[in-house]
């Protein structure tokens, strides 16, 4: 059985803009401004004041949520940039890691092969998550 939900309990701007939050914010700003103008122009009509006061608080909540969301996205972008820089350093670091292991374990030994079972490939090709996993695996193997 399908559950019925009153459609105005949801953010109609976000729904009608297909989750385009920036566009929804623009619509919300325009709607809030329109209601404020009508309330100011028709001061004797209490309906405009009622509509503006009811909507304005929702608009402020949405505006605050949107700005917080954008602010957190800026942080994520900075974190992504940092991760990309670190990932780009892997080939040079890999040379250093191999150079520090070679005096102890020759490339032909099973122990060296356990550190780099697929050679350099997992560290230099594939998705970022795969490269992170390869580094974590190497870290774990080096502790033994």
N, C-alpha and C positions, 0 to 999 in steps of 0.2 A: 504494500500500500504506500503510495507516494505521500510524503509529508508536506503539507502546505505551510509556506512561510510568507508572512506579510512582506511584500517586496520593499517597502520603505524602511524596513529594519536594517537593510543593507545600504552601503554607500552606492547610490545610483550613478554617481559620476564615474566611479571606478568600474562598475559593471558595464555602463554604456560605452566606455572608452576601451573596453577589452583589456583591462589591467595596465593601461598606459598611465602610470601614476602622474607623470608630468602634465599630460593633457587633462587628467581629472582635476589636478590642482588649478590649472588655468580656468576650467569651467567653474570650480568652486569659488575662485576669486571673483569671477565675473558675476556669478549668482549672488554672492554676498554683497558686492558693490551695488548691484541692481536693487536688491531688497533695501539696502541702506538709503539709496536715492529715493525710492518710493516712500519709505517711512518719513524721510525728510520733506518730500514734496507734498505729501498728504498727511499732515500731522493730525488732522481731525479724524482720520480713519484708523481705528485701533487695530484693524486686521493686519495692516502693513507692519506695525510695531510688533505685533504678536509673531508674524512670520519671520521678521528679521531677528528678533530675540531668540526664537526657537532655532533658527538655522545658524546664526552667528556662533553660538557655542560649539556646534558640531564642526563648523568650518575651522575654528581655532584648534580644535582637537586634531582634525585632519592635517592642517597646516603644520602643527608641531610634530606630528608623526612623520610627515613627509620630510621635513627638514632634518629630523633625527636620522631617518633612513638614508638620506643623501649624505649626511655627515659620516655615517658608518661606512658607506660605500667609498668615500674618499680614503678612509683608513684602509679598507680592503685593497684599494688600488695601490696604495703605498706598500702594503705587505706583498702584493703580487709582484711589484717592481723589484722589491728586495729579494724575493724568492727567485725571480728570473736572473738577477745578477749573480746570486749564489750558484744557480744551476750552470750558468755560463762559465764559472770558475772550475767546474768539475774536471775537464780534461787536464788542466795544469796541476790541480791537486792530485789527480790520479797518478800522474808521473811521479810526484813526490811520495805517494803512498807505496807505489810499486818499488821505488828506489829504496825506501826504508825497510821493505820486507825482503828484498833480494839478498842482502848480506846474511840474513838468517836462513831463508828458505830459497833454494834454487828454483827457477821456473819449472823444472822437470819434476819437482817433488809433489807428492799428493797434497801436502799441507798448503803449498802455494796455489795449487789448483782448487783447493777448497775455498780460498779467499776470492779467486777469480775464475769460477767454473766456466763462464762464457766469455772470458777475456774482458776487454774494455767495453764491449757492446752494451750491456745493461746500463752502464754509466753514461754513455754518450748518445744512445739512440732510444727512441720510444717516447712515451708520455712522461710528464714530470713526476707523476705518482710512481711510475716504474723506476725512475732514476732515484727517487727518495728511498724506495724499498731496497734497491741495490746498495745504497750507502748504509742503510740500517742493517742489512744482512752482513755487509763487510764489517761494520762496527761490532756486531754480535760475534762474528767468527774470530775477530782479532782479540777478543777478551779471553778466548779459550787458551 
